[in-house]
Amino acid sequence: MLYPEIDNTVSSFDFQHISEDRKGVLQPLIDYIQNKAENKKQIRLNLICTHNSRRSHLSQVWAQTAAAYYGIKNVSCYSGGTEATALFPMVAETLQESGFKVKTLSEGTNPVYSIKFSSNELPVIGFSKTYDDDFNPESEFAAIMTCSQADGGCPFIAGAEKRIPITFEDPKISDGTPQQKQTYRERSLQIGTEMFYVFSQIKK
């Protein structure tokens, strides 16, 4: 189903490395998805960070991939920020190294990427936008706050049925250092492991 290189990456995910405290943080998202799945309703997840440049994109891509991997139907994952900037190039590079097929659809200050995890599935379209951009759902979605800055600075997300803080450390702290590549890879694999754990818990 997934590209073989992504399958290899996924096989390295170890849910035992997720602490009980962290599983508690992830549980509200599991409950939200489970409730929607049981009622055969559309599952819309909008993953939100301040600049929609790093963590929210990684979360969107891995969540959509995990839903397909576990066969959870009617899942649409989106991402947005409290402001729009650009998808940081190292994010695209990191996903590529995990086996995703990344294609640049348009250049410029805010490039648009096609990010595919399977030859027969629709790609995730990656570009920076605000969480309430027309590209994203207006209602009946869960707002997943992937950074504490956006969570604290955005007390109300219009249209969200549920707001779920699942924050990750910003890999941006490594930009311009020799550790950059490794830090982005570690953050991507953490997010991937946790999103796969979430969808592995959904009973069909």
C-alpha positions as protocol buffer text, in pm:
chain_id: "A"
residue {
  index: 1
  type: MET
  ca { x: 0 y: 0 z: 0 }
}
residue {
  index: 2
  type: LEU
  ca { x: 266 y: 253 z: 108 }
}
residue {
  index: 3
  type: TYR
  ca { x: 582 y: 307 z: -93 }
}
residue {
  index: 4
  type: PRO
  ca { x: 838 y: 42 z: 20 }
}
residue {
  index: 5
  type: GLU
  ca { x: 1077 y: 306 z: 161 }
}
residue {
  index: 6
  type: ILE
  ca { x: 798 y: 444 z: 384 }
}
residue {
  index: 7
  type: ASP
  ca { x: 710 y: 89 z: 491 }
}
residue {
  index: 8
  type: ASN
  ca { x: 1072 y: 50 z: 602 }
}
residue {
  index: 9
  type: THR
  ca { x: 1048 y: 372 z: 803 }
}
residue {
  index: 10
  type: VAL
  ca { x: 718 y: 265 z: 959 }
}
residue {
  index: 11
  type: SER
  ca { x: 866 y: -71 z: 1060 }
}
residue {
  index: 12
  type: SER
  ca { x: 1110 y: 121 z: 1282 }
}
residue {
  index: 13
  type: PHE
  ca { x: 828 y: 284 z: 1481 }
}
residue {
  index: 14
  type: ASP
  ca { x: 816 y: 151 z: 1839 }
}
residue {
  index: 15
  type: PHE
  ca { x: 503 y: 242 z: 2033 }
}
residue {
  index: 16
  type: GLN
  ca { x: 672 y: 125 z: 2355 }
}
residue {
  index: 17
  type: HIS
  ca { x: 888 y: 436 z: 2337 }
}
residue {
  index: 18
  type: ILE
  ca { x: 577 y: 650 z: 2388 }
}
residue {
  index: 19
  type: SER
  ca { x: 545 y: 726 z: 2760 }
}
residue {
  index: 20
  type: GLU
  ca { x: 218 y: 672 z: 2946 }
}
residue {
  index: 21
  type: ASP
  ca { x: 195 y: 1050 z: 2999 }
}
residue {
  index: 22
  type: ARG
  ca { x: 231 y: 1108 z: 2627 }
}
residue {
  index: 23
  type: LYS
  ca { x: -31 y: 843 z: 2550 }
}
residue {
  index: 24
  type: GLY
  ca { x: -261 y: 1041 z: 2778 }
}
residue {
  index: 25
  type: VAL
  ca { x: -196 y: 1351 z: 2565 }
}
residue {
  index: 26
  type: LEU
  ca { x: -281 y: 1152 z: 2248 }
}
residue {
  index: 27
  type: GLN
  ca { x: -596 y: 988 z: 2392 }
}
residue {
  index: 28
  type: PRO
  ca { x: -840 y: 1276 z: 2318 }
}
residue {
  index: 29
  type: LEU
  ca { x: -745 y: 1253 z: 1948 }
}
residue {
  index: 30
  type: ILE
  ca { x: -798 y: 875 z: 1953 }
}
residue {
  index: 31
  type: ASP
  ca { x: -1140 y: 929 z: 2116 }
}
residue {
  index: 32
  type: TYR
  ca { x: -1238 y: 1193 z: 1859 }
}
residue {
  index: 33
  type: ILE
  ca { x: -1144 y: 973 z: 1562 }
}
residue {
  index: 34
  type: GLN
  ca { x: -1305 y: 663 z: 1717 }
}
residue {
  index: 35
  type: ASN
  ca { x: -1632 y: 845 z: 1775 }
}
residue {
  index: 36
  type: LYS
  ca { x: -1643 y: 972 z: 1416 }
}
residue {
  index: 37
  type: ALA
  ca { x: -1549 y: 630 z: 1276 }
}
residue {
  index: 38
  type: GLU
  ca { x: -1819 y: 451 z: 1476 }
}
residue {
  index: 39
  type: ASN
  ca { x: -2080 y: 695 z: 1351 }
}
residue {
  index: 40
  type: LYS
  ca { x: -1947 y: 665 z: 995 }
}
residue {
  index: 41
  type: LYS
  ca { x: -1885 y: 1038 z: 979 }
}
residue {
  index: 42
  type: GLN
  ca { x: -1616 y: 1233 z: 795 }
}
residue {
  index: 43
  type: ILE
  ca { x: -1300 y: 1272 z: 1005 }
}
residue {
  index: 44
  type: ARG
  ca { x: -1141 y: 1611 z: 948 }
}
residue {
  index: 45
  type: LEU
  ca { x: -820 y: 1700 z: 1130 }
}
residue {
  index: 46
  type: ASN
  ca { x: -667 y: 2047 z: 1102 }
}
residue {
  index: 47
  type: LEU
  ca { x: -312 y: 2040 z: 1241 }
}
residue {
  index: 48
  type: ILE
  ca { x: -216 y: 2388 z: 1352 }
}
residue {
  index: 49
  type: CYS
  ca { x: 114 y: 2559 z: 1434 }
}
residue {
  index: 50
  type: THR
  ca { x: 224 y: 2923 z: 1442 }
}
residue {
  index: 51
  type: HIS
  ca { x: 381 y: 2955 z: 1096 }
}
residue {
  index: 52
  type: ASN
  ca { x: 249 y: 2637 z: 924 }
}
residue {
  index: 53
  type: SER
  ca { x: 606 y: 2566 z: 818 }
}
residue {
  index: 54
  type: ARG
  ca { x: 735 y: 2259 z: 1005 }
}
residue {
  index: 55
  type: ARG
  ca { x: 551 y: 2060 z: 1275 }
}
residue {
  index: 56
  type: SER
  ca { x: 199 y: 2107 z: 1139 }
}
residue {
  index: 57
  type: HIS
  ca { x: 305 y: 1982 z: 794 }
}
residue {
  index: 58
  type: LEU
  ca { x: 488 y: 1680 z: 935 }
}
residue {
  index: 59
  type: SER
  ca { x: 182 y: 1601 z: 1147 }
}
residue {
  index: 60
  type: GLN
  ca { x: -58 y: 1640 z: 854 }
}
residue {
  index: 61
  type: VAL
  ca { x: 145 y: 1413 z: 625 }
}
residue {
  index: 62
  type: TRP
  ca { x: 206 y: 1141 z: 884 }
}
residue {
  index: 63
  type: ALA
  ca { x: -156 y: 1145 z: 1005 }
}
residue {
  index: 64
  type: GLN
  ca { x: -291 y: 1105 z: 651 }
}
residue {
  index: 65
  type: THR
  ca { x: -40 y: 825 z: 586 }
}
residue {
  index: 66
  type: ALA
  ca { x: -133 y: 648 z: 911 }
}
residue {
  index: 67
  type: ALA
  ca { x: -506 y: 663 z: 830 }
}
residue {
  index: 68
  type: ALA
  ca { x: -442 y: 498 z: 492 }
}
residue {
  index: 69
  type: TYR
  ca { x: -206 y: 239 z: 644 }
}
residue {
  index: 70
  type: TYR
  ca { x: -464 y: 126 z: 901 }
}
residue {
  index: 71
  type: GLY
  ca { x: -755 y: 149 z: 657 }
}
residue {
  index: 72
  type: ILE
  ca { x: -944 y: 416 z: 853 }
}
residue {
  index: 73
  type: LYS
  ca { x: -1186 y: 562 z: 601 }
}
residue {
  index: 74
  type: ASN
  ca { x: -1314 y: 917 z: 549 }
}
residue {
  index: 75
  type: VAL
  ca { x: -1005 y: 1085 z: 697 }
}
residue {
  index: 76
  type: SER
  ca { x: -899 y: 1424 z: 559 }
}
residue {
  index: 77
  type: CYS
  ca { x: -597 y: 1592 z: 716 }
}
residue {
  index: 78
  type: TYR
  ca { x: -523 y: 1962 z: 677 }
}
residue {
  index: 79
  type: SER
  ca { x: -273 y: 2204 z: 825 }
}
residue {
  index: 80
  type: GLY
  ca { x: -259 y: 2575 z: 895 }
}
residue {
  index: 81
  type: GLY
  ca { x: -95 y: 2846 z: 1102 }
}
residue {
  index: 82
  type: THR
  ca { x: -184 y: 3157 z: 1292 }
}
residue {
  index: 83
  type: GLU
  ca { x: 7 y: 3321 z: 1005 }
}
residue {
  index: 84
  type: ALA
  ca { x: 125 y: 3197 z: 665 }
}
residue {
  index: 85
  type: THR
  ca { x: 496 y: 3179 z: 580 }
}
residue {
  index: 86
  type: ALA
  ca { x: 632 y: 2887 z: 371 }
}
residue {
  index: 87
  type: LEU
  ca { x: 684 y: 2514 z: 410 }
}
residue {
  index: 88
  type: PHE
  ca { x: 1045 y: 2495 z: 528 }
}
residue {
  index: 89
  type: PRO
  ca { x: 1257 y: 2313 z: 265 }
}
residue {
  index: 90
  type: MET
  ca { x: 1417 y: 2081 z: 522 }
}
residue {
  index: 91
  type: VAL
  ca { x: 1070 y: 1941 z: 597 }
}
residue {
  index: 92
  type: ALA
  ca { x: 1025 y: 1836 z: 233 }
}
residue {
  index: 93
  type: GLU
  ca { x: 1377 y: 1692 z: 231 }
}
residue {
  index: 94
  type: THR
  ca { x: 1317 y: 1500 z: 555 }
}
residue {
  index: 95
  type: LEU
  ca { x: 994 y: 1347 z: 421 }
}
residue {
  index: 96
  type: GLN
  ca { x: 1172 y: 1253 z: 98 }
}
residue {
  index: 97
  type: GLU
  ca { x: 1438 y: 1068 z: 297 }
}
residue {
  index: 98
  type: SER
  ca { x: 1163 y: 869 z: 471 }
}
residue {
  index: 99
  type: GLY
  ca { x: 1034 y: 752 z: 132 }
}
residue {
  index: 100
  type: PHE
  ca { x: 770 y: 1010 z: 38 }
}
residue {
  index: 101
  type: LYS
  ca { x: 759 y: 1123 z: -325 }
}
residue {
  index: 102
  type: VAL
  ca { x: 780 y: 1503 z: -309 }
}
residue {
  index: 103
  type: LYS
  ca { x: 724 y: 1718 z: -615 }
}
residue {
  index: 104
  type: THR
  ca { x: 737 y: 2098 z: -630 }
}
residue {
  index: 105
  type: LEU
  ca { x: 420 y: 2216 z: -805 }
}
residue {
  index: 106
  type: SER
  ca { x: 501 y: 2587 z: -789 }
}
residue {
  index: 107
  type: GLU
  ca { x: 800 y: 2798 z: -684 }
}
residue {
  index: 108
  type: GLY
  ca { x: 805 y: 3139 z: -518 }
}
residue {
  index: 109
  type: THR
  ca { x: 799 y: 3271 z: -162 }
}
residue {
  index: 110
  type: ASN
  ca { x: 539 y: 3010 z: -61 }
}
residue {
  index: 111
  type: PRO
  ca { x: 604 y: 2702 z: -278 }
}
residue {
  index: 112
  type: VAL
  ca { x: 337 y: 2434 z: -325 }
}
residue {
  index: 113
  type: TYR
  ca { x: 437 y: 2067 z: -291 }
}
residue {
  index: 114
  type: SER
  ca { x: 273 y: 1740 z: -381 }
}
residue {
  index: 115
  type: ILE
  ca { x: 362 y: 1479 z: -116 }
}
residue {
  index: 116
  type: LYS
  ca { x: 269 y: 1119 z: -201 }
}
residue {
  index: 117
  type: PHE
  ca { x: 286 y: 818 z: 31 }
}
residue {
  index: 118
  type: SER
  ca { x: 131 y: 563 z: -207 }
}
residue {
  index: 119
  type: SER
  ca { x: 107 y: 523 z: -583 }
}
residue {
  index: 120
  type: ASN
  ca { x: -274 y: 489 z: -569 }
}
residue {
  index: 121
  type: GLU
  ca { x: -363 y: 754 z: -310 }
}
residue {
  index: 122
  type: LEU
  ca { x: -417 y: 1126 z: -352 }
}
residue {
  index: 123
  type: PRO
  ca { x: -112 y: 1334 z: -256 }
}
residue {
  index: 124
  type: VAL
  ca { x: -106 y: 1569 z: 39 }
}
residue {
  index: 125
  type: ILE
  ca { x: -79 y: 1925 z: -96 }
}
residue {
  index: 126
  type: GLY
  ca { x: 174 y: 2110 z: 119 }
}
residue {
  index: 127
  type: PHE
  ca { x: 199 y: 2487 z: 138 }
}
residue {
  index: 128
  type: SER
  ca { x: 179 y: 2744 z: 415 }
}
residue {
  index: 129
  type: LYS
  ca { x: -161 y: 2892 z: 494 }
}
residue {
  index: 130
  type: THR
  ca { x: -359 y: 3020 z: 791 }
}
residue {
  index: 131
  type: TYR
  ca { x: -579 y: 2766 z: 968 }
}
residue {
  index: 132
  type: ASP
  ca { x: -893 y: 2939 z: 842 }
}
residue {
  index: 133
  type: ASP
  ca { x: -777 y: 2952 z: 478 }
}
residue {
  index: 134
  type: ASP
  ca { x: -1039 y: 2855 z: 216 }
}
residue {
  index: 135
  type: PHE
  ca { x: -830 y: 2542 z: 149 }
}
residue {
  index: 136
  type: ASN
  ca { x: -919 y: 2413 z: 498 }
}
residue {
  index: 137
  type: PRO
  ca { x: -1257 y: 2304 z: 642 }
}
residue {
  index: 138
  type: GLU
  ca { x: -1487 y: 2567 z: 790 }
}
residue {
  index: 139
  type: SER
  ca { x: -1662 y: 2341 z: 1041 }
}
residue {
  index: 140
  type: GLU
  ca { x: -1691 y: 1985 z: 1177 }
}
residue {
  index: 141
  type: PHE
  ca { x: -1318 y: 1937 z: 1234 }
}
residue {
  index: 142
  type: ALA
  ca { x: -1078 y: 1886 z: 1523 }
}
residue {
  index: 143
  type: ALA
  ca { x: -812 y: 2153 z: 1573 }
}
residue {
  index: 144
  type: ILE
  ca { x: -487 y: 1979 z: 1672 }
}
residue {
  index: 145
  type: MET
  ca { x: -249 y: 2235 z: 1821 }
}
residue {
  index: 146
  type: THR
  ca { x: 103 y: 2111 z: 1741 }
}
residue {
  index: 147
  type: CYS
  ca { x: 293 y: 2396 z: 1907 }
}
residue {
  index: 148
  type: SER
  ca { x: 246 y: 2561 z: 2245 }
}
residue {
  index: 149
  type: GLN
  ca { x: 279 y: 2909 z: 2092 }
}
residue {
  index: 150
  type: ALA
  ca { x: -24 y: 2856 z: 1867 }
}
residue {
  index: 151
  type: ASP
  ca { x: -208 y: 2681 z: 2149 }
}
residue {
  index: 152
  type: GLY
  ca { x: -152 y: 2970 z: 2387 }
}
residue {
  index: 153
  type: GLY
  ca { x: -194 y: 3248 z: 2130 }
}
residue {
  index: 154
  type: CYS
  ca { x: -506 y: 3108 z: 1968 }
}
residue {
  index: 155
  type: PRO
  ca { x: -764 y: 3045 z: 2239 }
}
residue {
  index: 156
  type: PHE
  ca { x: -1051 y: 3007 z: 1991 }
}
residue {
  index: 157
  type: ILE
  ca { x: -1057 y: 2825 z: 1656 }
}
residue {
  index: 158
  type: ALA
  ca { x: -1377 y: 2909 z: 1469 }
}
residue {
  index: 159
  type: GLY
  ca { x: -1565 y: 2603 z: 1343 }
}
residue {
  index: 160
  type: ALA
  ca { x: -1366 y: 2347 z: 1544 }
}
residue {
  index: 161
  type: GLU
  ca { x: -1576 y: 2081 z: 1718 }
}
residue {
  index: 162
  type: LYS
  ca { x: -1284 y: 1997 z: 1944 }
}
residue {
  index: 163
  type: ARG
  ca { x: -949 y: 2150 z: 2024 }
}
residue {
  index: 164
  type: ILE
  ca { x: -672 y: 1905 z: 2112 }
}
residue {
  index: 165
  type: PRO
  ca { x: -323 y: 2022 z: 2215 }
}
residue {
  index: 166
  type: ILE
  ca { x: -54 y: 1774 z: 2102 }
}
residue {
  index: 167
  type: THR
  ca { x: 260 y: 1985 z: 2105 }
}
residue {
  index: 168
  type: PHE
  ca { x: 604 y: 1895 z: 1968 }
}
residue {
  index: 169
  type: GLU
  ca { x: 942 y: 2060 z: 2018 }
}
residue {
  index: 170
  type: ASP
  ca { x: 1030 y: 2288 z: 1726 }
}
residue {
  index: 171
  type: PRO
  ca { x: 1311 y: 2147 z: 1507 }
}
residue {
  index: 172
  type: LYS
  ca { x: 1380 y: 2509 z: 1405 }
}
residue {
  index: 173
  type: ILE
  ca { x: 1613 y: 2532 z: 1707 }
}
residue {
  index: 174
  type: SER
  ca { x: 1868 y: 2334 z: 1503 }
}
residue {
  index: 175
  type: ASP
  ca { x: 1855 y: 2553 z: 1189 }
}
residue {
  index: 176
  type: GLY
  ca { x: 2201 y: 2652 z: 1072 }
}
residue {
  index: 177
  type: THR
  ca { x: 2376 y: 2397 z: 1296 }
}
residue {
  index: 178
  type: PRO
  ca { x: 2548 y: 2066 z: 1207 }
}
residue {
  index: 179
  type: GLN
  ca { x: 2263 y: 1889 z: 1394 }
}
residue {
  index: 180
  type: GLN
  ca { x: 1988 y: 2027 z: 1169 }
}
residue {
  index: 181
  type: LYS
  ca { x: 1934 y: 1722 z: 949 }
}
residue {
  index: 182
  type: GLN
  ca { x: 1936 y: 1481 z: 1243 }
}
residue {
  index: 183
  type: THR
  ca { x: 1700 y: 1700 z: 1449 }
}
residue {
  index: 184
  type: TYR
  ca { x: 1444 y: 1722 z: 1169 }
}
residue {
  index: 185
  type: ARG
  ca { x: 1463 y: 1348 z: 1115 }
}
residue {
  index: 186
  type: GLU
  ca { x: 1412 y: 1279 z: 1486 }
}
residue {
  index: 187
  type: ARG
  ca { x: 1114 y: 1513 z: 1505 }
}
residue {
  index: 188
  type: SER
  ca { x: 959 y: 1363 z: 1191 }
}
residue {
  index: 189
  type: LEU
  ca { x: 1000 y: 1009 z: 1328 }
}
residue {
  index: 190
  type: GLN
  ca { x: 853 y: 1112 z: 1665 }
}
residue {
  index: 191
  type: ILE
  ca { x: 550 y: 1265 z: 1496 }
}
residue {
  index: 192
  type: GLY
  ca { x: 519 y: 965 z: 1263 }
}
residue {
  index: 193
  type: THR
  ca { x: 535 y: 718 z: 1552 }
}
residue {
  index: 194
  type: GLU
  ca { x: 272 y: 906 z: 1752 }
}
residue {
  index: 195
  type: MET
  ca { x: 33 y: 950 z: 1458 }
}
residue {
  index: 196
  type: PHE
  ca { x: 66 y: 579 z: 1374 }
}
residue {
  index: 197
  type: TYR
  ca { x: 1 y: 493 z: 1738 }
}
residue {
  index: 198
  type: VAL
  ca { x: -317 y: 706 z: 1733 }
}
residue {
  index: 199
  type: PHE
  ca { x: -458 y: 536 z: 1423 }
}
residue {
  index: 200
  type: SER
  ca { x: -348 y: 189 z: 1542 }
}
residue {
  index: 201
  type: GLN
  ca { x: -587 y: 231 z: 1836 }
}
residue {
  index: 202
  type: ILE
  ca { x: -896 y: 289 z: 1619 }
}
residue {
  index: 203
  type: LYS
  ca { x: -1134 y: -5 z: 1614 }
}
residue {
  index: 204
  type: LYS
  ca { x: -1304 y: -54 z: 1278 }
}
